[in-house]
Amino acid sequence: MYSFYNTFKNELLEIKSSFYRVSMLTLIPLSVFVIIIVIFHSGVVRDLSVVLVDEDNSKTSRLIAFELDANSVVDITSQTTSMLEAKKLILQNRAYAIIYIPPNFEKDVYLKKVPSLDVFINKQFILIGENLESEIKKSLISMMIYADVVNKMIKVKNIDIAISQENPIQIQQNSFFNSYNNYFLFLVAALIPAIWQIFVMLNTIIAFGSTYEKKAQLSWFNRASKNTFIAILAKMLPTTIVMFLWGVLFLGYFYFYLPWGFEGSFTFMLLTLFVTTLAYQAVALFLFSVTFDYVMTLSASAFYAAPAFAYLGITYPVENMNTFATIWHHLLPISYYIQIQLQQASFGSSILVSLPLLGYISLFLVTSIFTYIRFKRSFR
């Protein structure tokens, strides 16, 4: 115990004496997390710029423009009679969509010729494009239904009959989770853990790599009474504690400070967070123990952990990924952590449902056997 305490205390002093290490454990993660929260704080997409090309300039076309602009997602920021001018705005990223109302649109409506109204959307921005497509379609359909109901009511003299004739089958849609379509809950809940796991790996490698870089591994080993297990555990523990607390802080902020609520077992979630922290430290030490090269291991860990968000299965389903992406997904402990977070926080699943996923995360700890052997040989 004295050897462990002595090694642990020395590690704390090393952290305290290095502004770089203090920053990597506190200031830099805090800054990154705050920036992400500020970027997505609104949560709901609003006022996406749209340009209207109205070549009809009629009462009906103006009514369409008014109804579209009333949609909280659509913001008609420009109006022109030239498609060329509208296209320039798209190319300059000053608008994301063009709504084109052709000449004689109102006349064709009254003559019941089924006029065409064209919508051009920049789908290069997938999230923006999908939102605009959905909301523009919703506004236009609502307006058409309203117009048909008015025409039918003139004939049948009864609003209820007119509505039933226009919409004979009533459809009710209910969202199981995130019914408010809040992107803060959707994206940030996965994005911050994806960045957090990078800091876990980097700080672990820095703790060990800086010692080897200074060629101080012998004094470190002697301080731990030449016990490999104590030497490794005492050196990694400060990073374990700090990064675990960052994860707890995020969970507390997200599910207790914000009004989302936590539906499952928070205790099990904390256990998952702790095991995930250890799993990433185990992977980081495994990579380091292969070569004991500080710089090379930092590069390898960045290559391994940095693209994690793309392979989580949050923005793109794992089932549709190719073999390479699927393998990468399963090689990341955070992939299973995010699934447990969704199950416990949003779905309110039983612990028994999430337990196998925690088992998968625990498998990454097996790499510690190789790490222990390599460090022992290194000390010899």
C-alpha positions in Angstrom: 0.0 0.0 0.0 2.9 2.4 0.8 4.4 1.7 -2.7 1.1 2.3 -4.3 0.5 5.5 -2.4 4.0 6.8 -3.1 3.7 6.1 -6.8 0.2 7.6 -7.0 1.3 10.8 -5.1 4.3 11.2 -7.4 2.1 11.0 -10.4 -0.1 13.7 -9.0 2.9 15.9 -8.5 4.0 15.3 -12.1 0.6 16.4 -13.3 0.6 19.4 -11.1 4.1 20.5 -12.4 3.1 20.2 -16.0 0.7 22.9 -17.5 0.3 20.7 -20.6 -0.9 17.7 -18.6 -3.2 19.9 -16.4 -4.7 21.4 -19.6 -5.2 18.1 -21.3 -7.1 16.8 -18.2 -9.2 19.9 -17.5 -9.0 23.1 -19.7 -9.0 21.5 -23.1 -11.8 19.0 -22.6 -13.9 21.7 -20.9 -13.3 24.0 -23.8 -14.2 21.4 -26.4 -17.4 20.3 -24.6 -18.5 23.9 -24.1 -18.0 24.7 -27.8 -20.1 21.7 -28.8 -22.8 22.6 -26.4 -22.9 26.2 -27.6 -23.0 25.1 -31.3 -26.0 22.8 -30.7 -27.7 24.7 -27.9 -30.8 25.6 -29.9 -31.5 22.0 -30.5 -34.2 22.5 -33.1 -33.5 23.6 -36.7 -35.1 26.9 -37.5 -35.2 29.7 -40.2 -33.3 27.9 -43.0 -32.8 30.3 -45.9 -34.9 29.7 -49.0 -35.3 31.7 -52.2 -38.6 32.1 -53.9 -38.9 32.4 -57.7 -42.4 33.7 -58.4 -43.1 34.0 -62.1 -46.9 34.1 -61.5 -47.1 37.0 -59.1 -50.7 36.2 -58.3 -52.8 36.1 -55.1 -52.4 32.3 -54.9 -48.6 32.4 -55.3 -48.4 35.1 -52.6 -50.5 33.0 -50.3 -48.2 30.0 -50.9 -45.2 32.2 -50.0 -46.9 33.4 -46.9 -47.8 29.9 -45.7 -44.3 28.6 -46.4 -42.7 31.5 -44.6 -45.0 30.9 -41.6 -43.3 27.5 -41.1 -40.7 27.8 -38.4 -38.1 25.9 -40.4 -38.5 27.8 -43.7 -37.3 31.4 -44.0 -37.9 33.0 -47.4 -35.0 35.4 -47.3 -34.9 36.3 -51.0 -37.5 36.7 -53.8 -36.8 36.9 -57.5 -38.3 36.2 -60.9 -35.1 34.7 -62.3 -33.9 31.1 -61.7 -30.3 32.2 -62.6 -30.3 34.6 -59.7 -31.7 32.0 -57.4 -29.1 29.5 -58.4 -26.3 32.0 -57.7 -27.6 32.3 -54.1 -27.5 28.5 -53.8 -23.9 28.4 -55.1 -22.9 31.2 -52.6 -24.5 29.2 -49.7 -26.9 32.1 -49.1 -29.9 29.8 -49.5 -30.5 26.1 -49.2 -33.5 25.7 -51.5 -35.4 27.3 -54.4 -39.2 27.3 -54.6 -40.3 27.9 -58.2 -43.8 29.0 -59.0 -44.3 29.0 -62.8 -46.4 31.5 -64.9 -50.2 31.0 -65.0 -50.0 28.9 -61.8 -53.2 30.5 -60.4 -55.0 30.2 -63.7 -54.2 26.5 -63.9 -55.4 26.0 -60.3 -58.9 27.5 -61.2 -59.0 25.5 -64.4 -58.1 22.4 -62.4 -55.2 21.6 -64.7 -53.0 20.3 -61.8 -50.3 22.9 -62.0 -46.7 22.1 -61.2 -44.8 23.8 -58.3 -41.1 22.9 -58.3 -38.8 22.8 -55.2 -35.0 22.5 -55.6 -33.1 21.6 -52.5 -29.3 21.4 -51.9 -28.9 17.9 -50.6 -25.2 18.3 -50.1 -26.2 19.4 -46.6 -28.1 16.2 -45.7 -29.5 17.3 -42.4 -30.6 20.7 -43.7 -31.9 19.2 -47.0 -34.0 16.5 -45.2 -35.5 19.1 -42.9 -36.4 21.5 -45.7 -37.9 18.7 -47.8 -40.1 17.5 -45.0 -41.3 20.9 -43.8 -41.9 22.4 -47.3 -43.9 19.3 -48.3 -45.8 19.4 -45.0 -46.8 23.1 -45.6 -47.8 22.6 -49.2 -49.9 19.5 -48.5 -51.6 21.2 -45.6 -52.4 24.2 -47.9 -53.8 21.9 -50.6 -55.9 20.0 -48.2 -57.3 23.2 -46.8 -58.2 24.4 -50.3 -59.9 21.1 -51.1 -61.9 21.2 -47.9 -63.1 24.7 -48.6 -64.3 23.7 -52.1 -66.1 20.6 -50.7 -67.7 22.6 -47.9 -69.2 24.9 -50.5 -71.0 21.9 -52.0 -72.0 19.9 -48.9 -72.5 22.8 -46.5 -70.9 20.8 -43.6 -67.3 21.2 -42.4 -67.2 17.7 -40.8 -68.4 16.0 -44.0 -66.0 18.0 -46.1 -63.0 17.0 -43.9 -64.1 13.3 -43.9 -64.4 13.3 -47.7 -61.0 14.9 -48.1 -59.2 12.7 -45.5 -61.2 9.4 -45.1 -58.4 7.6 -43.3 -57.1 9.4 -40.2 -53.4 8.7 -39.5 -51.9 9.5 -36.1 -48.2 9.4 -35.7 -46.5 9.1 -32.4 -42.7 9.2 -31.7 -41.5 6.7 -29.1 -38.4 8.8 -28.2 -37.3 12.4 -28.8 -40.7 13.4 -30.0 -39.6 17.0 -30.1 -37.0 16.2 -32.8 -34.3 17.9 -30.8 -30.9 17.6 -32.4 -29.1 18.4 -29.1 -30.5 15.2 -27.6 -29.8 13.3 -30.9 -26.3 14.5 -31.7 -24.6 15.9 -28.6 -25.5 12.8 -26.6 -23.2 10.8 -28.9 -20.8 13.5 -30.0 -19.4 14.4 -26.5 -18.8 10.7 -25.5 -17.0 10.3 -28.9 -14.7 13.1 -28.1 -14.4 12.1 -24.4 -12.9 8.7 -25.4 -10.2 10.5 -27.4 -9.1 12.4 -24.3 -9.1 9.2 -22.2 -6.7 7.6 -24.6 -4.5 10.6 -25.1 -4.1 11.4 -21.4 -3.3 7.8 -20.6 -0.6 7.7 -23.3 0.8 11.1 -22.1 1.1 9.8 -18.5 3.2 6.8 -19.5 4.8 8.2 -22.7 6.2 11.3 -20.9 7.9 9.1 -18.3 9.6 7.0 -21.1 10.4 10.1 -23.0 12.3 11.5 -19.9 13.8 8.0 -19.5 12.5 8.0 -15.9 10.9 4.5 -16.0 13.5 3.0 -13.7 12.9 5.4 -10.9 9.1 5.0 -11.4 9.5 1.2 -11.2 11.7 1.4 -8.1 9.2 3.7 -6.5 6.6 1.0 -6.9 8.8 -1.5 -5.1 9.5 -3.1 -8.5 6.0 -4.3 -8.7 4.7 -4.0 -12.3 1.0 -4.1 -11.4 1.4 -1.4 -8.7 3.5 0.8 -11.1 0.9 0.6 -13.9 -2.2 1.0 -11.7 -0.9 3.9 -9.6 0.2 5.8 -12.7 -3.0 5.4 -14.7 -5.4 6.0 -11.7 -5.3 9.9 -11.7 -6.3 9.8 -15.4 -9.0 7.2 -14.6 -10.5 9.4 -11.9 -10.5 12.7 -13.8 -11.9 11.2 -17.1 -14.5 9.2 -15.2 -15.6 12.4 -13.4 -15.8 14.2 -16.8 -18.2 11.5 -18.0 -20.3 11.7 -14.8 -20.5 15.5 -15.2 -21.7 15.1 -18.8 -24.4 12.6 -17.8 -25.5 14.8 -14.9 -25.7 17.9 -17.1 -27.4 16.1 -20.0 -30.0 14.1 -18.1 -30.6 15.9 -14.8 -29.8 19.6 -15.5 -31.5 19.6 -18.9 -35.2 18.5 -19.0 -34.7 15.2 -20.8 -34.9 12.8 -17.8 -33.2 9.5 -17.2 -35.5 6.5 -17.7 -33.4 3.6 -16.6 -30.8 2.7 -14.0 -28.3 5.6 -13.5 -26.2 3.3 -11.2 -25.7 0.8 -14.0 -24.9 3.7 -16.4 -22.1 4.9 -14.0 -20.7 1.3 -13.9 -20.7 1.3 -17.7 -19.0 4.6 -17.8 -16.3 3.4 -15.4 -15.7 0.1 -17.3 -15.5 2.1 -20.6 -12.9 4.4 -19.1 -10.8 1.4 -18.1 -11.4 -0.2 -21.5 -10.0 2.8 -23.4 -7.1 3.0 -21.0 -6.4 -0.7 -21.6 -6.4 -0.1 -25.4 -4.2 2.9 -25.0 -1.6 1.0 -22.9 -1.8 -1.9 -25.3 -0.9 0.3 -28.2 1.9 1.9 -26.2 3.3 -1.4 -25.0 3.7 -2.6 -28.6 6.6 -0.2 -29.3 7.0 2.0 -26.2 7.3 4.9 -28.7 5.5 7.9 -27.3 4.9 9.9 -30.6 4.0 6.8 -32.6 1.4 5.7 -30.0 -0.2 9.1 -30.0 -0.6 9.0 -33.7 -1.9 5.4 -33.6 -4.5 6.3 -30.9 -5.7 9.3 -32.8 -6.1 7.2 -35.9 -8.0 4.6 -33.9 -10.3 6.9 -31.8 -10.8 10.1 -33.8 -13.2 8.8 -36.5 -15.3 7.0 -33.8 -18.4 9.2 -34.3 -18.8 8.1 -37.9 -18.9 4.4 -36.8 -21.2 4.7 -33.8 -24.4 3.9 -35.8 -26.1 7.1 -34.6 -26.1 9.1 -37.9 -25.9 6.1 -40.2 -27.2 2.6 -39.3 -24.6 -0.1 -38.7 -26.7 -2.6 -40.7 -26.0 -0.6 -43.8 -22.3 -0.2 -43.3 -19.7 -2.1 -45.3 -17.6 -4.8 -43.8 -14.7 -2.5 -42.9 -16.9 0.0 -41.2 -18.8 -2.7 -39.3 -15.5 -4.2 -38.0 -14.3 -0.7 -36.9 -17.6 -0.2 -35.2 -17.1 -3.4 -33.1 -13.5 -2.5 -32.3 -14.6 0.7 -30.4 -15.8 0.3 -26.8 -17.7 3.6 -27.3 -20.0 1.9 -29.8 -21.4 -0.4 -27.0 -21.3 2.4 -24.5 -23.6 4.6 -26.7 -26.1 1.7 -27.1 -26.2 1.3 -23.3 -26.7 5.0 -22.9 -29.6 5.0 -25.3 -31.2 1.9 -23.7 -30.8 3.2 -20.1 -31.3 7.0 -20.6 -34.0 7.1 -23.3 -35.6 3.7 -23.6 -35.7 2.8 -19.9 -34.5 -0.8 -20.7 -33.9 -3.5 -18.1 -30.4 -3.9 -16.9 -30.5 -7.5 -18.3 -30.9 -6.1 -21.8 -27.8 -3.9 -21.4 -25.7 -6.4 -19.6 -24.4 -8.3 -22.7 -23.2 -5.0 -24.1 -21.3 -4.2 -20.9 -19.7 -7.7 -21.3 -18.5 -6.7 -24.8 -16.9 -3.6 -23.3 -15.2 -5.7 -20.6 -13.6 -7.8 -23.3 -11.3 -4.9 -24.2 -9.7 -5.3 -20.7 -8.2 -8.6 -21.8 -5.6 -6.5 -23.7 -4.2 -5.7 -20.2 -2.6 -9.2 -20.1 -0.4 -8.4 -23.1 0.3 -5.0 -21.7 1.4 -6.4 -18.3 3.8 -8.9 -19.9 5.3 -6.2 -22.2 5.8 -3.7 -19.3 7.4 -6.5 -17.1 9.8 -7.3 -19.9 10.5 -3.6 -20.3 11.4 -3.2 -16.7 13.7 -6.1 -16.8 
